Amino acid sequence: MKKIILENLLIKKILDNSVRIVKQQYMPTTKSRPSQKKIAIIHPESATITK
């Protein structure tokens, strides 16, 4: 029984790690989106200044 519990814990840890890796891969895209929005907000301002 203990072996099964340990194996389940290992599987849980591996799954948690893989989820973290996936989150780390997707987080930069979600983090870069607000910055892209900021750039989009800044650009119209610079466009109005150039006009």
PQR file of N, CA, C, O and H, with PARSE charges and radii, in Angstrom:
ATOM      1  N   MET A   1       0.833  -1.212   0.000 -0.4000 1.5000
ATOM      2  CA  MET A   1       0.000   0.000   0.000 -0.0000 2.0000
ATOM      3  C   MET A   1       0.865   1.259   0.000  0.5500 1.7000
ATOM      4  O   MET A   1       0.586   2.218  -0.719 -0.5500 1.4000
ATOM      5  N   LYS A   2       1.907   1.241   0.807 -0.4000 1.5000
ATOM      6  CA  LYS A   2       2.786   2.419   0.882 -0.0000 2.0000
ATOM      7  C   LYS A   2       3.441   2.686  -0.467  0.5500 1.7000
ATOM      8  O   LYS A   2       3.601   3.834  -0.880 -0.5500 1.4000
ATOM      9  H   LYS A   2       2.134   0.462   1.391  0.4000 1.0000
ATOM     10  N   LYS A   3       3.816   1.607  -1.146 -0.4000 1.5000
ATOM     11  CA  LYS A   3       4.458   1.775  -2.458 -0.0000 2.0000
ATOM     12  C   LYS A   3       3.513   2.485  -3.425  0.5500 1.7000
ATOM     13  O   LYS A   3       3.911   3.391  -4.158 -0.5500 1.4000
ATOM     14  H   LYS A   3       3.686   0.674  -0.811  0.4000 1.0000
ATOM     15  N   ILE A   4       2.255   2.054  -3.410 -0.4000 1.5000
ATOM     16  CA  ILE A   4       1.269   2.652  -4.320 -0.0000 2.0000
ATOM     17  C   ILE A   4       1.108   4.135  -3.998  0.5500 1.7000
ATOM     18  O   ILE A   4       1.047   4.970  -4.900 -0.5500 1.4000
ATOM     19  H   ILE A   4       1.931   1.319  -2.815  0.4000 1.0000
ATOM     20  N   ILE A   5       1.041   4.456  -2.703 -0.4000 1.5000
ATOM     21  CA  ILE A   5       0.891   5.856  -2.286 -0.0000 2.0000
ATOM     22  C   ILE A   5       2.100   6.661  -2.757  0.5500 1.7000
ATOM     23  O   ILE A   5       1.954   7.771  -3.268 -0.5500 1.4000
ATOM     24  H   ILE A   5       1.090   3.777  -1.970  0.4000 1.0000
ATOM     25  N   LEU A   6       3.289   6.097  -2.582 -0.4000 1.5000
ATOM     26  CA  LEU A   6       4.509   6.794  -2.995 -0.0000 2.0000
ATOM     27  C   LEU A   6       4.510   7.009  -4.506  0.5500 1.7000
ATOM     28  O   LEU A   6       4.874   8.083  -4.987 -0.5500 1.4000
ATOM     29  H   LEU A   6       3.407   5.195  -2.167  0.4000 1.0000
ATOM     30  N   GLU A   7       4.102   5.982  -5.247 -0.4000 1.5000
ATOM     31  CA  GLU A   7       4.049   6.111  -6.705 -0.0000 2.0000
ATOM     32  C   GLU A   7       3.049   7.190  -7.108  0.5500 1.7000
ATOM     33  O   GLU A   7       3.310   7.987  -8.009 -0.5500 1.4000
ATOM     34  H   GLU A   7       3.807   5.110  -4.856  0.4000 1.0000
ATOM     35  N   ASN A   8       1.903   7.206  -6.430 -0.4000 1.5000
ATOM     36  CA  ASN A   8       0.895   8.230  -6.723 -0.0000 2.0000
ATOM     37  C   ASN A   8       1.442   9.617  -6.424  0.5500 1.7000
ATOM     38  O   ASN A   8       1.196  10.560  -7.177 -0.5500 1.4000
ATOM     39  H   ASN A   8       1.691   6.558  -5.698  0.4000 1.0000
ATOM     40  N   LEU A   9       2.179   9.745  -5.334 -0.4000 1.5000
ATOM     41  CA  LEU A   9       2.773  11.036  -4.977 -0.0000 2.0000
ATOM     42  C   LEU A   9       3.778  11.457  -6.043  0.5500 1.7000
ATOM     43  O   LEU A   9       3.837  12.624  -6.431 -0.5500 1.4000
ATOM     44  H   LEU A   9       2.378   8.979  -4.722  0.4000 1.0000
ATOM     45  N   LEU A  10       4.567  10.492  -6.511 -0.4000 1.5000
ATOM     46  CA  LEU A  10       5.548  10.797  -7.560 -0.0000 2.0000
ATOM     47  C   LEU A  10       4.838  11.257  -8.828  0.5500 1.7000
ATOM     48  O   LEU A  10       5.232  12.241  -9.454 -0.5500 1.4000
ATOM     49  H   LEU A  10       4.519   9.544  -6.196  0.4000 1.0000
ATOM     50  N   ILE A  11       3.790  10.535  -9.193 -0.4000 1.5000
ATOM     51  CA  ILE A  11       3.027  10.903 -10.392 -0.0000 2.0000
ATOM     52  C   ILE A  11       2.444  12.302 -10.214  0.5500 1.7000
ATOM     53  O   ILE A  11       2.465  13.114 -11.138 -0.5500 1.4000
ATOM     54  H   ILE A  11       3.470   9.735  -8.685  0.4000 1.0000
ATOM     55  N   LYS A  12       1.920  12.576  -9.010 -0.4000 1.5000
ATOM     56  CA  LYS A  12       1.361  13.906  -8.729 -0.0000 2.0000
ATOM     57  C   LYS A  12       2.434  14.969  -8.887  0.5500 1.7000
ATOM     58  O   LYS A  12       2.197  16.013  -9.494 -0.5500 1.4000
ATOM     59  H   LYS A  12       1.903  11.915  -8.259  0.4000 1.0000
ATOM     60  N   LYS A  13       3.608  14.706  -8.343 -0.4000 1.5000
ATOM     61  CA  LYS A  13       4.713  15.675  -8.435 -0.0000 2.0000
ATOM     62  C   LYS A  13       5.086  15.917  -9.886  0.5500 1.7000
ATOM     63  O   LYS A  13       5.279  17.058 -10.305 -0.5500 1.4000
ATOM     64  H   LYS A  13       3.800  13.857  -7.849  0.4000 1.0000
ATOM     65  N   ILE A  14       5.188  14.837 -10.652 -0.4000 1.5000
ATOM     66  CA  ILE A  14       5.558  14.960 -12.067 -0.0000 2.0000
ATOM     67  C   ILE A  14       4.491  15.758 -12.810  0.5500 1.7000
ATOM     68  O   ILE A  14       4.806  16.623 -13.627 -0.5500 1.4000
ATOM     69  H   ILE A  14       5.031  13.910 -10.312  0.4000 1.0000
ATOM     70  N   LEU A  15       3.222  15.458 -12.517 -0.4000 1.5000
ATOM     71  CA  LEU A  15       2.127  16.184 -13.167 -0.0000 2.0000
ATOM     72  C   LEU A  15       2.174  17.652 -12.785  0.5500 1.7000
ATOM     73  O   LEU A  15       2.006  18.524 -13.638 -0.5500 1.4000
ATOM     74  H   LEU A  15       2.966  14.756 -11.853  0.4000 1.0000
ATOM     75  N   ASP A  16       2.402  17.933 -11.503 -0.4000 1.5000
ATOM     76  CA  ASP A  16       2.486  19.324 -11.048 -0.0000 2.0000
ATOM     77  C   ASP A  16       3.617  20.046 -11.773  0.5500 1.7000
ATOM     78  O   ASP A  16       3.460  21.187 -12.207 -0.5500 1.4000
ATOM     79  H   ASP A  16       2.538  17.225 -10.810  0.4000 1.0000
ATOM     80  N   ASN A  17       4.753  19.373 -11.900 -0.4000 1.5000
ATOM     81  CA  ASN A  17       5.903  19.985 -12.575 -0.0000 2.0000
ATOM     82  C   ASN A  17       5.583  20.256 -14.040  0.5500 1.7000
ATOM     83  O   ASN A  17       5.919  21.315 -14.572 -0.5500 1.4000
ATOM     84  H   ASN A  17       4.881  18.446 -11.548  0.4000 1.0000
ATOM     85  N   SER A  18       4.929  19.291 -14.691 -0.4000 1.5000
ATOM     86  CA  SER A  18       4.593  19.475 -16.105 -0.0000 2.0000
ATOM     87  C   SER A  18       3.587  20.612 -16.259  0.5500 1.7000
ATOM     88  O   SER A  18       3.653  21.379 -17.219 -0.5500 1.4000
ATOM     89  H   SER A  18       4.656  18.431 -14.259  0.4000 1.0000
ATOM     90  N   VAL A  19       2.656  20.718 -15.311 -0.4000 1.5000
ATOM     91  CA  VAL A  19       1.680  21.821 -15.357 -0.0000 2.0000
ATOM     92  C   VAL A  19       2.412  23.145 -15.184  0.5500 1.7000
ATOM     93  O   VAL A  19       2.103  24.125 -15.864 -0.5500 1.4000
ATOM     94  H   VAL A  19       2.602  20.095 -14.531  0.4000 1.0000
ATOM     95  N   ARG A  20       3.377  23.174 -14.280 -0.4000 1.5000
ATOM     96  CA  ARG A  20       4.158  24.398 -14.058 -0.0000 2.0000
ATOM     97  C   ARG A  20       4.917  24.778 -15.320  0.5500 1.7000
ATOM     98  O   ARG A  20       4.973  25.950 -15.692 -0.5500 1.4000
ATOM     99  H   ARG A  20       3.628  22.379 -13.729  0.4000 1.0000
ATOM    100  N   ILE A  21       5.499  23.783 -15.975 -0.4000 1.5000
ATOM    101  CA  ILE A  21       6.265  24.054 -17.199 -0.0000 2.0000
ATOM    102  C   ILE A  21       5.326  24.629 -18.262  0.5500 1.7000
ATOM    103  O   ILE A  21       5.664  25.593 -18.949 -0.5500 1.4000
ATOM    104  H   ILE A  21       5.454  22.831 -15.673  0.4000 1.0000
ATOM    105  N   VAL A  22       4.150  24.028 -18.384 -0.4000 1.5000
ATOM    106  CA  VAL A  22       3.172  24.517 -19.369 -0.0000 2.0000
ATOM    107  C   VAL A  22       2.765  25.939 -19.018  0.5500 1.7000
ATOM    108  O   VAL A  22       2.663  26.793 -19.898 -0.5500 1.4000
ATOM    109  H   VAL A  22       3.875  23.246 -17.826  0.4000 1.0000
ATOM    110  N   LYS A  23       2.531  26.199 -17.729 -0.4000 1.5000
ATOM    111  CA  LYS A  23       2.152  27.547 -17.294 -0.0000 2.0000
ATOM    112  C   LYS A  23       3.271  28.525 -17.618  0.5500 1.7000
ATOM    113  O   LYS A  23       3.011  29.637 -18.077 -0.5500 1.4000
ATOM    114  H   LYS A  23       2.613  25.505 -17.014  0.4000 1.0000
ATOM    115  N   GLN A  24       4.520  28.118 -17.381 -0.4000 1.5000
ATOM    116  CA  GLN A  24       5.654  28.997 -17.665 -0.0000 2.0000
ATOM    117  C   GLN A  24       5.743  29.279 -19.160  0.5500 1.7000
ATOM    118  O   GLN A  24       6.131  30.373 -19.571 -0.5500 1.4000
ATOM    119  H   GLN A  24       4.732  27.214 -17.008  0.4000 1.0000
ATOM    120  N   GLN A  25       5.379  28.279 -19.976 -0.4000 1.5000
ATOM    121  CA  GLN A  25       5.428  28.482 -21.423 -0.0000 2.0000
ATOM    122  C   GLN A  25       4.325  29.432 -21.877  0.5500 1.7000
ATOM    123  O   GLN A  25       4.516  30.221 -22.803 -0.5500 1.4000
ATOM    124  H   GLN A  25       5.064  27.391 -19.642  0.4000 1.0000
ATOM    125  N   TYR A  26       3.163  29.349 -21.217 -0.4000 1.5000
ATOM    126  CA  TYR A  26       2.031  30.173 -21.632 -0.0000 2.0000
ATOM    127  C   TYR A  26       2.003  31.530 -20.942  0.5500 1.7000
ATOM    128  O   TYR A  26       1.451  32.490 -21.479 -0.5500 1.4000
ATOM    129  H   TYR A  26       3.008  28.707 -20.465  0.4000 1.0000
ATOM    130  N   MET A  27       2.598  31.616 -19.749 -0.4000 1.5000
ATOM    131  CA  MET A  27       2.582  32.877 -19.011 -0.0000 2.0000
ATOM    132  C   MET A  27       3.254  34.018 -19.780  0.5500 1.7000
ATOM    133  O   MET A  27       2.699  35.117 -19.814 -0.5500 1.4000
ATOM    134  H   MET A  27       3.047  30.836 -19.313  0.4000 1.0000
ATOM    135  N   PRO A  28       4.415  33.814 -20.395 -0.5600 1.5000
ATOM    136  CA  PRO A  28       5.050  34.915 -21.132  0.2800 2.0000
ATOM    137  C   PRO A  28       4.118  35.505 -22.196  0.5500 1.7000
ATOM    138  O   PRO A  28       4.116  36.717 -22.413 -0.5500 1.4000
ATOM    139  N   THR A  29       3.333  34.658 -22.857 -0.4000 1.5000
ATOM    140  CA  THR A  29       2.434  35.164 -23.894 -0.0000 2.0000
ATOM    141  C   THR A  29       1.351  36.023 -23.259  0.5500 1.7000
ATOM    142  O   THR A  29       0.983  37.062 -23.807 -0.5500 1.4000
ATOM    143  H   THR A  29       3.336  33.673 -22.681  0.4000 1.0000
ATOM    144  N   THR A  30       0.833  35.596 -22.099 -0.4000 1.5000
ATOM    145  CA  THR A  30      -0.203  36.391 -21.433 -0.0000 2.0000
ATOM    146  C   THR A  30       0.413  37.652 -20.842  0.5500 1.7000
ATOM    147  O   THR A  30      -0.256  38.680 -20.740 -0.5500 1.4000
ATOM    148  H   THR A  30       1.132  34.752 -21.654  0.4000 1.0000
ATOM    149  N   LYS A  31       1.681  37.582 -20.453 -0.4000 1.5000
ATOM    150  CA  LYS A  31       2.352  38.761 -19.896 -0.0000 2.0000
ATOM    151  C   LYS A  31       2.698  39.747 -21.010  0.5500 1.7000
ATOM    152  O   LYS A  31       2.658  40.958 -20.795 -0.5500 1.4000
ATOM    153  H   LYS A  31       2.225  36.747 -20.536  0.4000 1.0000
ATOM    154  N   SER A  32       3.032  39.250 -22.180 -0.4000 1.5000
ATOM    155  CA  SER A  32       3.424  40.132 -23.279 -0.0000 2.0000
ATOM    156  C   SER A  32       2.206  40.808 -23.902  0.5500 1.7000
ATOM    157  O   SER A  32       2.330  41.864 -24.523 -0.5500 1.4000
ATOM    158  H   SER A  32       3.065  38.266 -22.355  0.4000 1.0000
ATOM    159  N   ARG A  33       1.038  40.208 -23.739 -0.4000 1.5000
ATOM    160  CA  ARG A  33      -0.176  40.801 -24.311 -0.0000 2.0000
ATOM    161  C   ARG A  33      -0.488  42.163 -23.693  0.5500 1.7000
ATOM    162  O   ARG A  33      -0.769  43.109 -24.428 -0.5500 1.4000
ATOM    163  H   ARG A  33       0.937  39.350 -23.234  0.4000 1.0000
ATOM    164  N   PRO A  34      -0.448  42.294 -22.353 -0.5600 1.5000
ATOM    165  CA  PRO A  34      -0.689  43.631 -21.790  0.2800 2.0000
ATOM    166  C   PRO A  34       0.334  44.652 -22.291  0.5500 1.7000
ATOM    167  O   PRO A  34      -0.024  45.799 -22.561 -0.5500 1.4000
ATOM    168  N   SER A  35       1.591  44.253 -22.416 -0.4000 1.5000
ATOM    169  CA  SER A  35       2.623  45.175 -22.896 -0.0000 2.0000
ATOM    170  C   SER A  35       2.337  45.560 -24.351  0.5500 1.7000
ATOM    171  O   SER A  35       2.555  46.703 -24.753 -0.5500 1.4000
ATOM    172  H   SER A  35       1.881  43.322 -22.196  0.4000 1.0000
ATOM    173  N   GLN A  36       1.846  44.592 -25.135 -0.4000 1.5000
ATOM    174  CA  GLN A  36       1.472  44.907 -26.513 -0.0000 2.0000
ATOM    175  C   GLN A  36       0.321  45.908 -26.528  0.5500 1.7000
ATOM    176  O   GLN A  36       0.282  46.815 -27.359 -0.5500 1.4000
ATOM    177  H   GLN A  36       1.669  43.664 -24.808  0.4000 1.0000
ATOM    178  N   LYS A  37      -0.627  45.727 -25.587 -0.4000 1.5000
ATOM    179  CA  LYS A  37      -1.742  46.673 -25.480 -0.0000 2.0000
ATOM    180  C   LYS A  37      -1.207  48.050 -25.108  0.5500 1.7000
ATOM    181  O   LYS A  37      -1.652  49.062 -25.650 -0.5500 1.4000
ATOM    182  H   LYS A  37      -0.596  44.990 -24.913  0.4000 1.0000
ATOM    183  N   LYS A  38      -0.253  48.088 -24.184 -0.4000 1.5000
ATOM    184  CA  LYS A  38       0.350  49.360 -23.779 -0.0000 2.0000
ATOM    185  C   LYS A  38       1.015  50.023 -24.984  0.5500 1.7000
ATOM    186  O   LYS A  38       0.880  51.228 -25.200 -0.5500 1.4000
ATOM    187  H   LYS A  38       0.109  47.267 -23.744  0.4000 1.0000
ATOM    188  N   ILE A  39       1.730  49.223 -25.756 -0.4000 1.5000
ATOM    189  CA  ILE A  39       2.397  49.761 -26.949 -0.0000 2.0000
ATOM    190  C   ILE A  39       1.332  50.299 -27.914  0.5500 1.7000
ATOM    191  O   ILE A  39       1.510  51.348 -28.532 -0.5500 1.4000
ATOM    192  H   ILE A  39       1.840  48.245 -25.581  0.4000 1.0000
ATOM    193  N   ALA A  40       0.224  49.559 -28.028 -0.4000 1.5000
ATOM    194  CA  ALA A  40      -0.862  49.983 -28.920 -0.0000 2.0000
ATOM    195  C   ALA A  40      -1.456  51.297 -28.427  0.5500 1.7000
ATOM    196  O   ALA A  40      -1.859  52.142 -29.226 -0.5500 1.4000
ATOM    197  H   ALA A  40       0.080  48.707 -27.525  0.4000 1.0000
ATOM    198  N   ILE A  41      -1.510  51.464 -27.103 -0.4000 1.5000
ATOM    199  CA  ILE A  41      -2.042  52.716 -26.533 -0.0000 2.0000
ATOM    200  C   ILE A  41      -1.044  53.853 -26.771  0.5500 1.7000
ATOM    201  O   ILE A  41      -1.438  54.979 -27.072 -0.5500 1.4000
ATOM    202  H   ILE A  41      -1.183  50.778 -26.454  0.4000 1.0000
ATOM    203  N   ILE A  42       0.243  53.551 -26.635 -0.4000 1.5000
ATOM    204  CA  ILE A  42       1.277  54.583 -26.801 -0.0000 2.0000
ATOM    205  C   ILE A  42       1.343  55.020 -28.270  0.5500 1.7000
ATOM    206  O   ILE A  42       1.521  56.204 -28.559 -0.5500 1.4000
ATOM    207  H   ILE A  42       0.564  52.636 -26.391  0.4000 1.0000
ATOM    208  N   HIS A  43       1.202  54.074 -29.184 -0.4000 1.5000
ATOM    209  CA  HIS A  43       1.349  54.380 -30.611 -0.0000 2.0000
ATOM    210  C   HIS A  43       0.369  55.444 -31.100  0.5500 1.7000
ATOM    211  O   HIS A  43       0.789  56.372 -31.793 -0.5500 1.4000
ATOM    212  H   HIS A  43       1.058  53.112 -28.949  0.4000 1.0000
ATOM    213  N   PRO A  44      -0.931  55.347 -30.766 -0.5600 1.5000
ATOM    214  CA  PRO A  44      -1.850  56.410 -31.211  0.2800 2.0000
ATOM    215  C   PRO A  44      -1.416  57.778 -30.689  0.5500 1.7000
ATOM    216  O   PRO A  44      -1.549  58.781 -31.392 -0.5500 1.4000
ATOM    217  N   GLU A  45      -0.900  57.824 -29.465 -0.4000 1.5000
ATOM    218  CA  GLU A  45      -0.434  59.097 -28.901 -0.0000 2.0000
ATOM    219  C   GLU A  45       0.710  59.660 -29.743  0.5500 1.7000
ATOM    220  O   GLU A  45       0.719  60.843 -30.082 -0.5500 1.4000
ATOM    221  H   GLU A  45      -0.791  57.010 -28.895  0.4000 1.0000
ATOM    222  N   SER A  46       1.670  58.801 -30.076 -0.4000 1.5000
ATOM    223  CA  SER A  46       2.800  59.259 -30.884 -0.0000 2.0000
ATOM    224  C   SER A  46       2.321  59.633 -32.290  0.5500 1.7000
ATOM    225  O   SER A  46       2.866  60.535 -32.927 -0.5500 1.4000
ATOM    226  H   SER A  46       1.662  57.840 -29.802  0.4000 1.0000
ATOM    227  N   ALA A  47       1.293  58.922 -32.758 -0.4000 1.5000
ATOM    228  CA  ALA A  47       0.739  59.235 -34.081 -0.0000 2.0000
ATOM    229  C   ALA A  47       0.089  60.612 -34.059  0.5500 1.7000
ATOM    230  O   ALA A  47       0.214  61.381 -35.013 -0.5500 1.4000
ATOM    231  H   ALA A  47       0.851  58.189 -32.240  0.4000 1.0000
ATOM    232  N   THR A  48      -0.608  60.920 -32.964 -0.4000 1.5000
ATOM    233  CA  THR A  48      -1.250  62.242 -32.860 -0.0000 2.0000
ATOM    234  C   THR A  48      -0.183  63.321 -32.733  0.5500 1.7000
ATOM    235  O   THR A  48      -0.357  64.433 -33.233 -0.5500 1.4000
ATOM    236  H   THR A  48      -0.710  60.296 -32.190  0.4000 1.0000
ATOM    237  N   ILE A  49       0.923  62.996 -32.065 -0.4000 1.5000
ATOM    238  CA  ILE A  49       2.008  63.976 -31.911 -0.0000 2.0000
ATOM    239  C   ILE A  49       2.643  64.240 -33.279  0.5500 1.7000
ATOM    240  O   ILE A  49       2.925  65.386 -33.627 -0.5500 1.4000
ATOM    241  H   ILE A  49       1.065  62.093 -31.659  0.4000 1.0000
ATOM    242  N   THR A  50       2.865  63.166 -34.054 -0.4000 1.5000
ATOM    243  CA  THR A  50       3.482  63.329 -35.369 -0.0000 2.0000
ATOM    244  C   THR A  50       2.536  64.090 -36.304  0.5500 1.7000
ATOM    245  O   THR A  50       2.987  64.839 -37.171 -0.5500 1.4000
ATOM    246  H   THR A  50       2.635  62.235 -33.772  0.4000 1.0000
ATOM    247  N   LYS A  51       1.220  63.898 -36.126 -0.4000 1.5000
ATOM    248  CA  LYS A  51       0.243  64.634 -36.941 -0.0000 2.0000
ATOM    249  C   LYS A  51       0.290  66.106 -36.548  0.5500 1.7000
ATOM    250  O   LYS A  51      -0.449  66.917 -37.105 -0.5500 1.4000
ATOM    251  H   LYS A  51       0.853  63.290 -35.421  0.4000 1.0000
TER
END
